[in-house]
């Protein structure tokens, strides 16, 4: 059996439960994922996505940083988080001011924690001024 060069403790990225994982890494590749038994979230158990859904980490076309384009006709180019977040904030503010707060909608996610979803709805209502908040698990 393969022996890991290192084991990285992390949190599963697939939902907001927070299952704890051990990534077994050999030659900088994840070759196995196991659940951690030393926590009260998943007690070593993992769903199929948590156990086998790690191939995206090594995808050659995976984004590793923010991209920005100034105009729709331009190609995306690498940028810093500060520049991109400022651009998103100014465009969102411009859209709200030009077309009204109900021109903006927020889509929350089951991949977020309850706290993150709470912040999204609070942002929508208090900052944007809209009740247009939806969630993928509302059914």
N, CA, C and O atoms as CSV, one atom per row, in Angstrom:
chain,resi,resn,atom,element,x,y,z
A,1,UNK,N,N,0.841,-1.180,0.000
A,1,UNK,CA,C,0.000,0.000,0.000
A,1,UNK,C,C,0.886,1.243,0.000
A,1,UNK,O,O,1.955,1.260,0.610
A,2,UNK,N,N,0.424,2.283,-0.695
A,2,UNK,CA,C,1.156,3.540,-0.745
A,2,UNK,C,C,1.266,4.163,0.642
A,2,UNK,O,O,0.331,4.095,1.440
A,3,UNK,N,N,2.394,4.758,0.913
A,3,UNK,CA,C,2.581,5.515,2.136
A,3,UNK,C,C,2.634,6.999,1.783
A,3,UNK,O,O,3.362,7.397,0.873
A,4,UNK,N,N,1.883,7.796,2.484
A,4,UNK,CA,C,1.816,9.229,2.203
A,4,UNK,C,C,3.120,9.921,2.573
A,4,UNK,O,O,3.753,9.600,3.579
A,5,UNK,N,N,3.507,10.887,1.729
A,5,UNK,CA,C,4.617,11.765,2.084
A,5,UNK,C,C,4.187,12.676,3.225
A,5,UNK,O,O,4.967,12.991,4.123
A,6,UNK,N,N,2.927,13.091,3.167
A,6,UNK,CA,C,2.364,13.928,4.225
A,6,UNK,C,C,0.845,13.763,4.229
A,6,UNK,O,O,0.238,13.358,3.238
A,7,UNK,N,N,0.262,14.086,5.364
A,7,UNK,CA,C,-1.190,14.067,5.518
A,7,UNK,C,C,-1.616,15.474,5.917
A,7,UNK,O,O,-1.102,16.049,6.876
A,8,UNK,N,N,-2.566,16.011,5.163
A,8,UNK,CA,C,-3.059,17.366,5.414
A,8,UNK,C,C,-4.454,17.276,6.007
A,8,UNK,O,O,-5.342,16.655,5.422
A,9,UNK,N,N,-4.648,17.890,7.161
A,9,UNK,CA,C,-5.963,17.949,7.801
A,9,UNK,C,C,-6.697,19.148,7.220
A,9,UNK,O,O,-6.141,20.243,7.139
A,10,UNK,N,N,-7.958,18.938,6.812
A,10,UNK,CA,C,-8.723,20.024,6.205
A,10,UNK,C,C,-10.216,19.812,6.427
A,10,UNK,O,O,-10.634,18.845,7.064
A,11,UNK,N,N,-11.000,20.725,5.896
A,11,UNK,CA,C,-12.456,20.653,5.971
A,11,UNK,C,C,-13.006,20.407,4.569
A,11,UNK,O,O,-12.536,21.015,3.607
A,12,UNK,N,N,-13.979,19.540,4.444
A,12,UNK,CA,C,-14.573,19.211,3.156
A,12,UNK,C,C,-15.196,20.467,2.526
A,12,UNK,O,O,-15.855,21.238,3.223
A,13,UNK,N,N,-14.995,20.681,1.219
A,13,UNK,CA,C,-15.508,21.888,0.568
A,13,UNK,C,C,-16.917,21.757,-0.008
A,13,UNK,O,O,-17.430,22.721,-0.576
A,14,UNK,N,N,-17.557,20.597,0.120
A,14,UNK,CA,C,-18.777,20.363,-0.643
A,14,UNK,C,C,-20.072,20.846,-0.017
A,14,UNK,O,O,-21.044,21.039,-0.747
A,15,UNK,N,N,-20.143,21.049,1.257
A,15,UNK,CA,C,-21.370,21.584,1.851
A,15,UNK,C,C,-21.001,22.348,3.113
A,15,UNK,O,O,-19.821,22.526,3.414
A,16,UNK,N,N,-21.984,22.789,3.832
A,16,UNK,CA,C,-21.731,23.583,5.017
A,16,UNK,C,C,-21.647,22.785,6.304
A,16,UNK,O,O,-21.571,23.382,7.378
A,17,UNK,N,N,-21.656,21.449,6.241
A,17,UNK,CA,C,-21.617,20.641,7.454
A,17,UNK,C,C,-20.285,20.799,8.170
A,17,UNK,O,O,-20.257,20.922,9.395
A,18,UNK,N,N,-19.190,20.798,7.435
A,18,UNK,CA,C,-17.865,20.971,8.037
A,18,UNK,C,C,-17.163,19.675,8.372
A,18,UNK,O,O,-16.381,19.629,9.322
A,19,UNK,N,N,-17.423,18.609,7.609
A,19,UNK,CA,C,-16.749,17.333,7.854
A,19,UNK,C,C,-15.233,17.504,7.765
A,19,UNK,O,O,-14.714,18.224,6.912
A,20,UNK,N,N,-14.553,16.824,8.667
A,20,UNK,CA,C,-13.096,16.910,8.731
A,20,UNK,C,C,-12.468,15.773,7.929
A,20,UNK,O,O,-12.891,14.620,8.024
A,21,UNK,N,N,-11.455,16.115,7.139
A,21,UNK,CA,C,-10.798,15.178,6.242
A,21,UNK,C,C,-9.311,15.100,6.510
A,21,UNK,O,O,-8.705,16.032,7.039
A,22,UNK,N,N,-8.737,13.976,6.136
A,22,UNK,CA,C,-7.285,13.824,6.015
A,22,UNK,C,C,-6.987,13.568,4.550
A,22,UNK,O,O,-7.464,12.588,3.978
A,23,UNK,N,N,-6.200,14.444,3.941
A,23,UNK,CA,C,-5.760,14.241,2.561
A,23,UNK,C,C,-4.413,13.542,2.595
A,23,UNK,O,O,-3.450,14.065,3.156
A,24,UNK,N,N,-4.343,12.364,1.997
A,24,UNK,CA,C,-3.101,11.592,1.941
A,24,UNK,C,C,-2.399,11.970,0.639
A,24,UNK,O,O,-2.925,11.732,-0.449
A,25,UNK,N,N,-1.218,12.555,0.755
A,25,UNK,CA,C,-0.538,13.136,-0.394
A,25,UNK,C,C,0.795,12.422,-0.632
A,25,UNK,O,O,1.597,12.226,0.281
A,26,UNK,N,N,0.995,12.047,-1.886
A,26,UNK,CA,C,2.244,11.409,-2.311
A,26,UNK,C,C,2.688,12.106,-3.587
A,26,UNK,O,O,1.902,12.209,-4.529
A,27,UNK,N,N,3.911,12.583,-3.643
A,27,UNK,CA,C,4.441,13.299,-4.811
A,27,UNK,C,C,3.528,14.451,-5.218
A,27,UNK,O,O,3.277,14.658,-6.405
A,28,UNK,N,N,3.029,15.206,-4.223
A,28,UNK,CA,C,2.157,16.364,-4.428
A,28,UNK,C,C,0.829,16.034,-5.096
A,28,UNK,O,O,0.210,16.921,-5.683
A,29,UNK,N,N,0.378,14.798,-5.025
A,29,UNK,CA,C,-0.923,14.383,-5.543
A,29,UNK,C,C,-1.743,13.755,-4.416
A,29,UNK,O,O,-1.230,12.969,-3.621
A,30,UNK,N,N,-3.018,14.115,-4.364
A,30,UNK,CA,C,-3.913,13.495,-3.395
A,30,UNK,C,C,-4.278,12.115,-3.931
A,30,UNK,O,O,-4.883,12.003,-4.997
A,31,UNK,N,N,-3.921,11.083,-3.212
A,31,UNK,CA,C,-4.259,9.741,-3.686
A,31,UNK,C,C,-5.317,9.062,-2.824
A,31,UNK,O,O,-5.851,8.020,-3.202
A,32,UNK,N,N,-5.622,9.650,-1.661
A,32,UNK,CA,C,-6.661,9.069,-0.808
A,32,UNK,C,C,-7.190,10.152,0.123
A,32,UNK,O,O,-6.459,11.051,0.538
A,33,UNK,N,N,-8.466,10.045,0.437
A,33,UNK,CA,C,-9.111,10.946,1.395
A,33,UNK,C,C,-9.773,10.078,2.449
A,33,UNK,O,O,-10.476,9.120,2.126
A,34,UNK,N,N,-9.550,10.413,3.694
A,34,UNK,CA,C,-10.208,9.670,4.772
A,34,UNK,C,C,-10.841,10.650,5.741
A,34,UNK,O,O,-10.400,11.791,5.880
A,35,UNK,N,N,-11.887,10.178,6.410
A,35,UNK,CA,C,-12.558,10.999,7.408
A,35,UNK,C,C,-11.795,10.974,8.715
A,35,UNK,O,O,-11.150,9.981,9.053
A,36,UNK,N,N,-11.874,12.067,9.443
A,36,UNK,CA,C,-11.197,12.163,10.739
A,36,UNK,C,C,-12.128,11.676,11.845
A,36,UNK,O,O,-13.304,12.035,11.893
A,37,UNK,N,N,-11.578,10.854,12.727
A,37,UNK,CA,C,-12.368,10.291,13.822
A,37,UNK,C,C,-12.318,11.155,15.081
A,37,UNK,O,O,-13.070,10.917,16.026
A,38,UNK,N,N,-11.445,12.147,15.100
A,38,UNK,CA,C,-11.220,12.926,16.317
A,38,UNK,C,C,-12.077,14.193,16.387
A,38,UNK,O,O,-11.663,15.187,16.982
A,39,UNK,N,N,-13.254,14.162,15.790
A,39,UNK,CA,C,-14.122,15.336,15.823
A,39,UNK,C,C,-15.574,14.885,15.978
A,39,UNK,O,O,-15.896,13.713,15.782
A,40,UNK,N,N,-16.426,15.816,16.324
A,40,UNK,CA,C,-17.832,15.490,16.550
A,40,UNK,C,C,-18.714,15.874,15.376
A,40,UNK,O,O,-19.937,15.906,15.509
A,41,UNK,N,N,-18.116,16.165,14.231
A,41,UNK,CA,C,-18.901,16.523,13.055
A,41,UNK,C,C,-19.238,15.276,12.249
A,41,UNK,O,O,-20.409,15.003,11.985
A,42,UNK,N,N,-18.217,14.520,11.857
A,42,UNK,CA,C,-18.471,13.359,11.000
A,42,UNK,C,C,-17.938,12.046,11.557
A,42,UNK,O,O,-18.161,10.997,10.954
A,43,UNK,N,N,-17.246,12.073,12.680
A,43,UNK,CA,C,-16.768,10.844,13.329
A,43,UNK,C,C,-16.136,9.852,12.350
A,43,UNK,O,O,-16.328,8.644,12.481
A,44,UNK,N,N,-15.389,10.356,11.375
A,44,UNK,CA,C,-14.713,9.487,10.423
A,44,UNK,C,C,-15.526,9.140,9.193
A,44,UNK,O,O,-14.982,8.586,8.238
A,45,UNK,N,N,-16.801,9.447,9.187
A,45,UNK,CA,C,-17.655,9.141,8.043
A,45,UNK,C,C,-17.574,10.245,7.001
A,45,UNK,O,O,-17.400,11.416,7.337
A,46,UNK,N,N,-17.701,9.864,5.729
A,46,UNK,CA,C,-17.719,10.829,4.635
A,46,UNK,C,C,-18.759,10.415,3.606
A,46,UNK,O,O,-19.008,9.226,3.406
A,47,UNK,N,N,-19.360,11.396,2.958
A,47,UNK,CA,C,-20.245,11.096,1.833
A,47,UNK,C,C,-19.375,10.802,0.608
A,47,UNK,O,O,-18.152,10.930,0.666
A,48,UNK,N,N,-19.998,10.415,-0.476
A,48,UNK,CA,C,-19.251,10.026,-1.668
A,48,UNK,C,C,-18.482,11.220,-2.258
A,48,UNK,O,O,-17.380,11.046,-2.778
A,49,UNK,N,N,-19.054,12.422,-2.181
A,49,UNK,CA,C,-18.344,13.593,-2.709
A,49,UNK,C,C,-17.126,13.912,-1.853
A,49,UNK,O,O,-16.052,14.212,-2.374
A,50,UNK,N,N,-17.300,13.846,-0.553
A,50,UNK,CA,C,-16.172,14.137,0.332
A,50,UNK,C,C,-15.039,13.143,0.190
A,50,UNK,O,O,-13.868,13.516,0.268
A,51,UNK,N,N,-15.382,11.870,-0.019
A,51,UNK,CA,C,-14.339,10.846,-0.102
A,51,UNK,C,C,-13.676,10.772,-1.476
A,51,UNK,O,O,-12.477,10.508,-1.568
A,52,UNK,N,N,-14.445,11.004,-2.551
A,52,UNK,CA,C,-13.896,10.774,-3.891
A,52,UNK,C,C,-13.858,12.009,-4.784
A,52,UNK,O,O,-13.388,11.927,-5.919
A,53,UNK,N,N,-14.339,13.149,-4.299
A,53,UNK,CA,C,-14.439,14.324,-5.152
A,53,UNK,C,C,-13.259,15.276,-5.067
A,53,UNK,O,O,-13.457,16.483,-4.933
A,54,UNK,N,N,-12.056,14.774,-5.142
A,54,UNK,CA,C,-10.882,15.648,-4.998
A,54,UNK,C,C,-10.129,15.860,-6.308
A,54,UNK,O,O,-9.060,16.470,-6.297
A,55,UNK,N,N,-10.650,15.380,-7.432
A,55,UNK,CA,C,-9.917,15.494,-8.694
A,55,UNK,C,C,-9.791,16.931,-9.184
A,55,UNK,O,O,-8.869,17.239,-9.939
A,56,UNK,N,N,-10.696,17.820,-8.771
A,56,UNK,CA,C,-10.634,19.211,-9.220
A,56,UNK,C,C,-9.353,19.909,-8.737
A,56,UNK,O,O,-8.894,20.866,-9.361
A,57,UNK,N,N,-8.786,19.434,-7.639
A,57,UNK,CA,C,-7.588,20.071,-7.081
A,57,UNK,C,C,-6.443,20.084,-8.092
A,57,UNK,O,O,-5.668,21.040,-8.140
A,58,UNK,N,N,-6.334,19.030,-8.896
A,58,UNK,CA,C,-5.231,18.907,-9.852
A,58,UNK,C,C,-5.648,19.237,-11.285
A,58,UNK,O,O,-4.879,18.990,-12.214
A,59,UNK,N,N,-6.841,19.786,-11.487
A,59,UNK,CA,C,-7.314,20.114,-12.837
A,59,UNK,C,C,-6.429,21.214,-13.438
A,59,UNK,O,O,-6.186,22.231,-12.790
A,60,UNK,N,N,-5.947,21.018,-14.668
A,60,UNK,CA,C,-5.047,22.006,-15.272
A,60,UNK,C,C,-5.706,23.348,-15.556
A,60,UNK,O,O,-5.015,24.363,-15.646
A,61,UNK,N,N,-7.031,23.374,-15.700
A,61,UNK,CA,C,-7.724,24.634,-15.990
A,61,UNK,C,C,-8.367,25.250,-14.748
A,61,UNK,O,O,-9.214,26.137,-14.860
A,62,UNK,N,N,-7.971,24.788,-13.579
A,62,UNK,CA,C,-8.517,25.313,-12.328
A,62,UNK,C,C,-8.043,26.748,-12.104
A,62,UNK,O,O,-6.868,27.063,-12.298
A,63,UNK,N,N,-8.963,27.605,-11.696
A,63,UNK,CA,C,-8.596,28.973,-11.360
A,63,UNK,C,C,-7.848,28.978,-10.035
A,63,UNK,O,O,-8.257,28.325,-9.075
A,64,UNK,N,N,-6.756,29.715,-9.992
A,64,UNK,CA,C,-5.966,29.795,-8.767
A,64,UNK,C,C,-5.878,31.208,-8.219
A,64,UNK,O,O,-5.217,31.448,-7.209
A,65,UNK,N,N,-6.541,32.136,-8.881
A,65,UNK,CA,C,-6.551,33.523,-8.425
A,65,UNK,C,C,-7.615,34.293,-9.164
A,65,UNK,O,O,-8.218,33.775,-10.104
A,66,UNK,N,N,-7.857,35.529,-8.754
A,66,UNK,CA,C,-8.912,36.323,-9.389
A,66,UNK,C,C,-8.528,36.779,-10.793
A,66,UNK,O,O,-7.366,37.067,-11.077
A,67,UNK,N,N,-9.540,36.837,-11.667
A,67,UNK,CA,C,-9.374,37.342,-13.029
A,67,UNK,C,C,-10.296,38.539,-13.218
A,67,UNK,O,O,-11.357,38.620,-12.599
A,68,UNK,N,N,-9.886,39.468,-14.078
A,68,UNK,CA,C,-10.664,40.682,-14.304
A,68,UNK,C,C,-10.589,41.041,-15.774
A,68,UNK,O,O,-9.572,40.817,-16.429
A,69,UNK,N,N,-11.676,41.601,-16.288
A,69,UNK,CA,C,-11.638,42.205,-17.613
A,69,UNK,C,C,-12.327,43.550,-17.511
A,69,UNK,O,O,-13.357,43.688,-16.851
A,70,UNK,N,N,-11.756,44.527,-18.163
A,70,UNK,CA,C,-12.274,45.890,-18.075
A,70,UNK,C,C,-13.533,46.049,-18.927
A,70,UNK,O,O,-14.490,46.692,-18.497
A,71,UNK,N,N,-13.541,45.473,-20.122
A,71,UNK,CA,C,-14.668,45.572,-21.040
A,71,UNK,C,C,-15.095,44.178,-21.473
A,71,UNK,O,O,-14.320,43.226,-21.376
A,72,UNK,N,N,-16.328,44.060,-21.951
A,72,UNK,CA,C,-16.829,42.742,-22.361
A,72,UNK,C,C,-16.047,42.154,-23.525
A,72,UNK,O,O,-16.009,40.934,-23.684
A,73,UNK,N,N,-15.426,42.990,-24.335
A,73,UNK,CA,C,-14.686,42.501,-25.501
A,73,UNK,C,C,-13.269,42.050,-25.148
A,73,UNK,O,O,-12.598,41.414,-25.961
A,74,UNK,N,N,-12.821,42.373,-23.957
A,74,UNK,CA,C,-11.464,42.030,-23.529
A,74,UNK,C,C,-11.396,40.614,-22.991
A,74,UNK,O,O,-12.400,40.030,-22.584
A,75,UNK,N,N,-10.195,40.083,-23.002
A,75,UNK,CA,C,-9.958,38.793,-22.355
A,75,UNK,C,C,-9.736,39.038,-20.858
A,75,UNK,O,O,-9.350,40.133,-20.448
A,76,UNK,N,N,-9.983,38.018,-20.063
A,76,UNK,CA,C,-9.692,38.106,-18.637
A,76,UNK,C,C,-8.186,38.129,-18.434
A,76,UNK,O,O,-7.440,37.495,-19.180
A,77,UNK,N,N,-7.745,38.863,-17.421
A,77,UNK,CA,C,-6.325,38.871,-17.067
A,77,UNK,C,C,-6.202,38.766,-15.549
A,77,UNK,O,O,-7.092,39.208,-14.823
A,78,UNK,N,N,-5.107,38.185,-15.069
A,78,UNK,CA,C,-4.920,38.049,-13.622
A,78,UNK,C,C,-4.877,39.423,-12.945
A,78,UNK,O,O,-4.362,40.394,-13.500
A,79,UNK,N,N,-5.423,39.471,-11.751
A,79,UNK,CA,C,-5.447,40.712,-10.996
A,79,UNK,C,C,-5.356,40.376,-9.514
A,79,UNK,O,O,-5.327,39.202,-9.143
A,80,UNK,N,N,-5.311,41.390,-8.674
A,80,UNK,CA,C,-5.245,41.158,-7.229
A,80,UNK,C,C,-6.660,41.114,-6.648
A,80,UNK,O,O,-7.604,41.628,-7.248
A,81,UNK,N,N,-6.791,40.499,-5.484
A,81,UNK,CA,C,-8.088,40.426,-4.834
A,81,UNK,C,C,-8.618,41.811,-4.522
A,81,UNK,O,O,-9.812,42.060,-4.684
A,82,UNK,N,N,-7.760,42.720,-4.078
A,82,UNK,CA,C,-8.219,44.069,-3.735
A,82,UNK,C,C,-8.821,44.776,-4.940
A,82,UNK,O,O,-9.875,45.404,-4.835
A,83,UNK,N,N,-8.151,44.674,-6.084
A,83,UNK,CA,C,-8.634,45.333,-7.300
A,83,UNK,C,C,-9.962,44.715,-7.748
A,83,UNK,O,O,-10.900,45.442,-8.076
A,84,UNK,N,N,-10.046,43.410,-7.763
A,84,UNK,CA,C,-11.252,42.721,-8.227
A,84,UNK,C,C,-12.436,42.990,-7.291
A,84,UNK,O,O,-13.540,43.260,-7.764
A,85,UNK,N,N,-12.226,42.921,-5.989
A,85,UNK,CA,C,-13.320,43.183,-5.052
A,85,UNK,C,C,-13.799,44.632,-5.141
A,85,UNK,O,O,-14.999,44.890,-5.039
A,86,UNK,N,N,-12.876,45.583,-5.330
A,86,UNK,CA,C,-13.279,46.977,-5.524
A,86,UNK,C,C,-14.116,47.129,-6.791
A,86,UNK,O,O,-15.101,47.867,-6.804
A,87,UNK,N,N,-13.724,46.434,-7.849
A,87,UNK,CA,C,-14.457,46.503,-9.115
A,87,UNK,C,C,-15.863,45.915,-8.971
A,87,UNK,O,O,-16.833,46.495,-9.458
A,88,UNK,N,N,-15.969,44.781,-8.312
A,88,UNK,CA,C,-17.269,44.148,-8.104
A,88,UNK,C,C,-18.166,45.061,-7.257
A,88,UNK,O,O,-19.345,45.234,-7.564
A,89,UNK,N,N,-17.609,45.633,-6.206
A,89,UNK,CA,C,-18.390,46.514,-5.341
A,89,UNK,C,C,-18.882,47.741,-6.104
A,89,UNK,O,O,-20.034,48.146,-5.949
A,90,UNK,N,N,-18.021,48.331,-6.922
A,90,UNK,CA,C,-18.445,49.532,-7.657
A,90,UNK,C,C,-19.493,49.200,-8.718
A,90,UNK,O,O,-20.427,49.977,-8.916
A,91,UNK,N,N,-19.359,48.066,-9.403
A,91,UNK,CA,C,-20.362,47.684,-10.403
A,91,UNK,C,C,-21.697,47.331,-9.759
A,91,UNK,O,O,-22.757,47.658,-10.292
A,92,UNK,N,N,-21.640,46.664,-8.617
A,92,UNK,CA,C,-22.875,46.319,-7.906
A,92,UNK,C,C,-23.576,47.584,-7.414
A,92,UNK,O,O,-24.796,47.705,-7.523
A,93,UNK,N,N,-22.816,48.504,-6.883
A,93,UNK,CA,C,-23.382,49.779,-6.430
A,93,UNK,C,C,-23.973,50.553,-7.604
A,93,UNK,O,O,-25.058,51.124,-7.491
A,94,UNK,N,N,-23.269,50.573,-8.720
A,94,UNK,CA,C,-23.751,51.264,-9.919
A,94,UNK,C,C,-25.064,50.650,-10.417
A,94,UNK,O,O,-25.995,51.374,-10.768
A,95,UNK,N,N,-25.134,49.334,-10.448
A,95,UNK,CA,C,-26.353,48.647,-10.887
A,95,UNK,C,C,-27.522,48.982,-9.969
A,95,UNK,O,O,-28.615,49.299,-10.438
A,96,UNK,N,N,-27.290,48.911,-8.659
A,96,UNK,CA,C,-28.347,49.232,-7.691
A,96,UNK,C,C,-28.813,50.678,-7.837
A,96,UNK,O,O,-30.013,50.954,-7.831
A,97,UNK,N,N,-27.852,51.601,-7.969
A,97,UNK,CA,C,-28.205,53.021,-8.064
A,97,UNK,C,C,-28.919,53.352,-9.371
A,97,UNK,O,O,-29.822,54.188,-9.390
A,98,UNK,N,N,-28.526,52.709,-10.448
A,98,UNK,CA,C,-29.114,53.006,-11.754
A,98,UNK,C,C,-30.477,52.356,-11.937
A,98,UNK,O,O,-31.393,52.978,-12.475
A,99,UNK,N,N,-30.621,51.101,-11.491
A,99,UNK,CA,C,-31.834,50.335,-11.785
A,99,UNK,C,C,-32.686,50.019,-10.552
A,99,UNK,O,O,-33.745,49.404,-10.678
A,100,UNK,N,N,-32.245,50.422,-9.392
A,100,UNK,CA,C,-32.993,50.172,-8.165
A,100,UNK,C,C,-32.538,48.906,-7.472
A,100,UNK,O,O,-31.963,48.022,-8.106
A,101,UNK,N,N,-32.793,48.808,-6.158
A,101,UNK,CA,C,-32.315,47.653,-5.390
A,101,UNK,C,C,-32.916,46.321,-5.828
A,101,UNK,O,O,-32.272,45.282,-5.680
A,102,UNK,N,N,-34.144,46.329,-6.366
A,102,UNK,CA,C,-34.751,45.063,-6.788
A,102,UNK,C,C,-34.211,44.558,-8.123
A,102,UNK,O,O,-34.661,43.525,-8.619
A,103,UNK,N,N,-33.250,45.274,-8.710
A,103,UNK,CA,C,-32.580,44.777,-9.914
A,103,UNK,C,C,-31.464,43.799,-9.555
A,103,UNK,O,O,-30.847,43.196,-10.433
A,104,UNK,N,N,-31.218,43.652,-8.273
A,104,UNK,CA,C,-30.159,42.761,-7.779
A,104,UNK,C,C,-30.810,41.610,-7.031
A,104,UNK,O,O,-31.773,41.811,-6.291
A,105,UNK,N,N,-30.289,40.408,-7.221
A,105,UNK,CA,C,-30.752,39.241,-6.474
A,105,UNK,C,C,-29.544,38.505,-5.909
A,105,UNK,O,O,-28.458,38.538,-6.488
A,106,UNK,N,N,-29.737,37.859,-4.802
A,106,UNK,CA,C,-28.685,37.097,-4.137
A,106,UNK,C,C,-29.110,35.632,-4.134
A,106,UNK,O,O,-30.228,35.305,-3.737
A,107,UNK,N,N,-28.225,34.763,-4.572
A,107,UNK,CA,C,-28.476,33.324,-4.544
A,107,UNK,C,C,-27.553,32.703,-3.515
A,107,UNK,O,O,-26.339,32.652,-3.709
A,108,UNK,N,N,-28.127,32.235,-2.429
A,108,UNK,CA,C,-27.365,31.587,-1.370
A,108,UNK,C,C,-27.101,30.140,-1.772
A,108,UNK,O,O,-27.568,29.690,-2.818
A,109,UNK,N,N,-26.361,29.417,-0.953
A,109,UNK,CA,C,-25.940,28.076,-1.343
A,109,UNK,C,C,-25.908,27.120,-0.164
A,109,UNK,O,O,-25.606,27.511,0.963
A,110,UNK,N,N,-26.223,25.865,-0.437
A,110,UNK,CA,C,-26.101,24.823,0.581
A,110,UNK,C,C,-24.638,24.501,0.877
A,110,UNK,O,O,-24.336,23.832,1.865
A,111,UNK,N,N,-23.747,24.968,0.037
A,111,UNK,CA,C,-22.316,24.765,0.293
A,111,UNK,C,C,-21.780,25.757,1.320
A,111,UNK,O,O,-20.663,25.614,1.817
A,112,UNK,N,N,-22.596,26.764,1.629
A,112,UNK,CA,C,-22.215,27.741,2.647
A,112,UNK,C,C,-22.720,27.276,4.009
A,112,UNK,O,O,-23.650,26.475,4.105
A,113,UNK,N,N,-22.098,27.789,5.041
A,113,UNK,CA,C,-22.579,27.513,6.387
A,113,UNK,C,C,-23.833,28.353,6.650
A,113,UNK,O,O,-24.142,29.269,5.888
A,114,UNK,N,N,-24.544,28.038,7.724
A,114,UNK,CA,C,-25.704,28.836,8.109
A,114,UNK,C,C,-25.302,30.289,8.344
A,114,UNK,O,O,-26.035,31.210,7.986
A,115,UNK,N,N,-24.140,30.483,8.943
A,115,UNK,CA,C,-23.672,31.838,9.224
A,115,UNK,C,C,-23.393,32.611,7.941
A,115,UNK,O,O,-23.715,33.795,7.848
A,116,UNK,N,N,-22.800,31.954,6.960
A,116,UNK,CA,C,-22.524,32.615,5.675
A,116,UNK,C,C,-23.822,32.951,4.943
A,116,UNK,O,O,-23.942,34.026,4.356
A,117,UNK,N,N,-24.788,32.044,4.975
A,117,UNK,CA,C,-26.087,32.320,4.352
A,117,UNK,C,C,-26.810,33.454,5.075
A,117,UNK,O,O,-27.470,34.274,4.436
A,118,UNK,N,N,-26.690,33.507,6.397
A,118,UNK,CA,C,-27.274,34.614,7.145
A,118,UNK,C,C,-26.654,35.937,6.701
A,118,UNK,O,O,-27.363,36.924,6.501
A,119,UNK,N,N,-25.326,35.954,6.548
A,119,UNK,CA,C,-24.645,37.176,6.099
A,119,UNK,C,C,-25.080,37.586,4.697
A,119,UNK,O,O,-25.236,38.775,4.419
A,120,UNK,N,N,-25.278,36.605,3.808
A,120,UNK,CA,C,-25.735,36.929,2.456
A,120,UNK,C,C,-27.110,37.591,2.475
A,120,UNK,O,O,-27.320,38.595,1.793
A,121,UNK,N,N,-28.047,37.045,3.245
A,121,UNK,CA,C,-29.373,37.652,3.279
A,121,UNK,C,C,-29.334,38.999,3.974
A,121,UNK,O,O,-30.069,39.909,3.589
A,122,UNK,N,N,-28.495,39.150,4.990
A,122,UNK,CA,C,-28.369,40.433,5.674
A,122,UNK,C,C,-27.772,41.477,4.733
A,122,UNK,O,O,-28.204,42.629,4.725
A,123,UNK,N,N,-26.773,41.070,3.936
A,123,UNK,CA,C,-26.173,41.959,2.934
A,123,UNK,C,C,-27.234,42.395,1.921
A,123,UNK,O,O,-27.323,43.573,1.575
A,124,UNK,N,N,-28.035,41.438,1.450
A,124,UNK,CA,C,-29.075,41.755,0.462
A,124,UNK,C,C,-30.063,42.765,1.022
A,124,UNK,O,O,-30.412,43.734,0.348
A,125,UNK,N,N,-30.510,42.547,2.236
A,125,UNK,CA,C,-31.562,43.394,2.803
A,125,UNK,C,C,-31.039,44.728,3.337
A,125,UNK,O,O,-31.650,45.771,3.104
A,126,UNK,N,N,-29.915,44.700,4.049
A,126,UNK,CA,C,-29.425,45.912,4.712
A,126,UNK,C,C,-28.561,46.786,3.797
A,126,UNK,O,O,-28.631,48.013,3.862
A,127,UNK,N,N,-27.748,46.153,2.944
A,127,UNK,CA,C,-26.828,46.929,2.102
A,127,UNK,C,C,-27.449,47.228,0.741
A,127,UNK,O,O,-27.475,48.381,0.310
A,128,UNK,N,N,-27.943,46.205,0.071
A,128,UNK,CA,C,-28.521,46.387,-1.256
A,128,UNK,C,C,-29.930,46.968,-1.159
A,128,UNK,O,O,-30.307,47.819,-1.964
A,129,UNK,N,N,-30.710,46.512,-0.176
A,129,UNK,CA,C,-32.071,47.015,-0.007
A,129,UNK,C,C,-33.110,46.191,-0.734
A,129,UNK,O,O,-34.154,46.713,-1.124
A,130,UNK,N,N,-32.839,44.906,-0.923
A,130,UNK,CA,C,-33.774,44.041,-1.630
A,130,UNK,C,C,-34.101,42.807,-0.795
A,130,UNK,O,O,-33.319,42.390,0.060
A,131,UNK,N,N,-35.259,42.239,-1.057
A,131,UNK,CA,C,-35.622,40.950,-0.459
A,131,UNK,C,C,-35.442,39.825,-1.476
A,131,UNK,O,O,-35.893,38.705,-1.237
A,132,UNK,N,N,-34.795,40.101,-2.598
A,132,UNK,CA,C,-34.573,39.089,-3.633
A,132,UNK,C,C,-33.445,38.152,-3.216
A,132,UNK,O,O,-32.310,38.273,-3.679
A,133,UNK,N,N,-33.780,37.226,-2.340
A,133,UNK,CA,C,-32.826,36.244,-1.847
A,133,UNK,C,C,-33.426,34.866,-2.101
A,133,UNK,O,O,-34.574,34.607,-1.740
A,134,UNK,N,N,-32.655,33.993,-2.716
A,134,UNK,CA,C,-33.130,32.641,-2.980
A,134,UNK,C,C,-32.055,31.668,-2.555
A,134,UNK,O,O,-30.920,32.065,-2.292
A,135,UNK,N,N,-32.402,30.407,-2.488
A,135,UNK,CA,C,-31.478,29.376,-2.036
A,135,UNK,C,C,-31.753,28.097,-2.815
A,135,UNK,O,O,-32.904,27.792,-3.126
A,136,UNK,N,N,-30.714,27.358,-3.127
A,136,UNK,CA,C,-30.874,26.162,-3.953
A,136,UNK,C,C,-31.646,25.047,-3.231
A,136,UNK,O,O,-32.099,24.106,-3.882
A,137,UNK,N,N,-31.805,25.131,-1.922
A,137,UNK,CA,C,-32.494,24.076,-1.170
A,137,UNK,C,C,-33.881,24.503,-0.703
A,137,UNK,O,O,-34.435,23.892,0.211
A,138,UNK,N,N,-34.446,25.532,-1.308
A,138,UNK,CA,C,-35.716,26.058,-0.826
A,138,UNK,C,C,-36.882,25.122,-1.081
A,138,UNK,O,O,-37.929,25.287,-0.455
A,139,UNK,N,N,-36.750,24.138,-1.979
A,139,UNK,CA,C,-37.846,23.237,-2.278
A,139,UNK,C,C,-37.996,22.211,-1.192
A,139,UNK,O,O,-38.877,21.355,-1.268
